Amino acid sequence: MASSTPNTIVLRSNNRDNGMQRVHEAPCQAATPIRPGMLLAVGTTNTIKPHAGAGLNREGNKVAIDNWQATGSGLDTVYNAAETVRYIFASPGDVLYMLIKTGSNVAKGAPLESAGTGALQAAAGTAIDSLVGYAEEAVNNATGSDGRIRVRMA
């Protein structure tokens, strides 16, 4: 039986050109360790970092994708500080397998925003600039570490 757990970040692309994921071409180094599926923000001097403002502007929906170039890479292969990060500017309608903050309990269809750690949480407000996307599934990540959730990008 096939696994129901995805092994990639981009589950469905809404790329009108060819349906493939849109990889950012400019080299950006990780300012700190980054996990695939994290919401990202621009750092200083050509770096990228986990989005650090809970409920704040999402800064263009930049999302780290799989580190397939690493030896023994997998969905949770971390980009280390100073390593080149592959990420996309997610488009509305893309479905991505992102991180959900520990302690989050979200219903299918719930609006999601940055949790301030690169992970997502249920949206607390109604600010349009903070809306990252909508939960494609119900997830109760009550304990442990950041989990995964399917997100339809806004």
C-alpha positions, -999 to +999 in steps of 0.1 A: +000+000+000+013+034-009+022+059+019-003+088+024+026+110+037+040+132+010+077+132+004+080+166-013+070+202-005+052+211-038+022+188-039+004+207-067+017+236-087-005+263-102+023+274-126+006+284-158+037+277-179+042+240-173+028+230-140+063+226-125+076+244-094+091+278-098+126+277-082+142+310-073+174+314-093+194+340-074+218+324-049+206+330-013+224+316+017+206+305+048+212+329+076+202+302+101+192+265+097+161+262+075+138+232+071+119+226+038+083+238+041+093+269+062+078+303+053+108+325+046+118+362+048+147+381+034+177+384+057+207+407+053+234+407+026+219+381+002+206+357+029+172+341+036+158+332+071+127+317+086+098+342+087+100+357+122+069+379+125+039+360+139+008+373+122+028+399+102+032+405+064+041+372+047+066+389+024+056+372-009+050+336+003+086+325-001+087+288+009+118+265+012+115+234-009+132+200-007+170+200-004+174+173-030+211+181-037+221+170-002+235+135+004+208+113+017+183+141+013+147+138+023+118+160+032+133+170+065+169+175+053+179+209+068+197+236+050+225+246+073+236+282+078+255+295+048+242+268+025+224+278-007+186+275-002+162+264-029+128+281-025+098+292-045+075+322-046+043+303-040+014+313-062-023+313-053-037+278-058-004+260-052-007+232-026+024+229-004+033+206+024+044+232+050+052+232+087+025+238+114+035+251+148+034+228+179+002+234+199-018+242+167-052+226+162-067+237+128-098+226+109-099+220+072-103+253+054-090+274+083-070+305+073-033+302+082-006+328+090+030+329+101+037+316+136+069+336+137+092+306+135+089+297+098+060+274+107+023+283+104-006+287+128-043+294+127-048+331+117-057+352+147-067+383+127-081+394+094-051+412+079-049+403+042-011+407+041-006+381+068-028+354+052-005+326+038-031+301+028-059+277+039-056+243+055-063+215+031-067+191+060-075+192+097-044+189+118-041+186+156-004+191+164-009+194+202+024+180+213+059+173+200+077+194+174+064+213+144+044+190+122+033+191+086+001+203+069-012+206+033-018+243+026-036+258-004-017+291-009-037+324-009 
